[in-house]
Amino acid sequence: MTLIKIKRCTECDGTYPNVKFGVRKASPDGLNARCKSCINAMHLARSTRPEVQAAKRRYFRLHRARPCYSTPAAIEARRDYHRGWKRRRATRPAREATNSKAVSV
């Protein structure tokens, strides 16, 4: 018989089974003090604040100008580079096999 342990949420004062709480290794019982529903509500409330939305817009405005590496032109440029690398490598003289662990006496 399995015993279901219950815990009280510090945010909503509800009593729930342990599966309703996230993992937190730093706490004595290994679980968050707030239930998953309260944590989700807290994150939703924060992400809908105007200053947080403005910060997200600023971030994406600054970082979207980075080159996209999955465009057809970028993919073809990478292919050309690797083809050239293979050609250059094929024309190089072969190195002698050496054992780096061997010690000359």
Secondary structure, DSSP 8 states (H G I E B T S, - for coil): -----EEE-TTT--EEEGGGEEE-TTSTTSEEEEEHHHHHHHHHHHHTSHHHHHHHHHHHHHHTTS--TTSHHHHHHHHHHHHHHHHHHHHS-------TT----
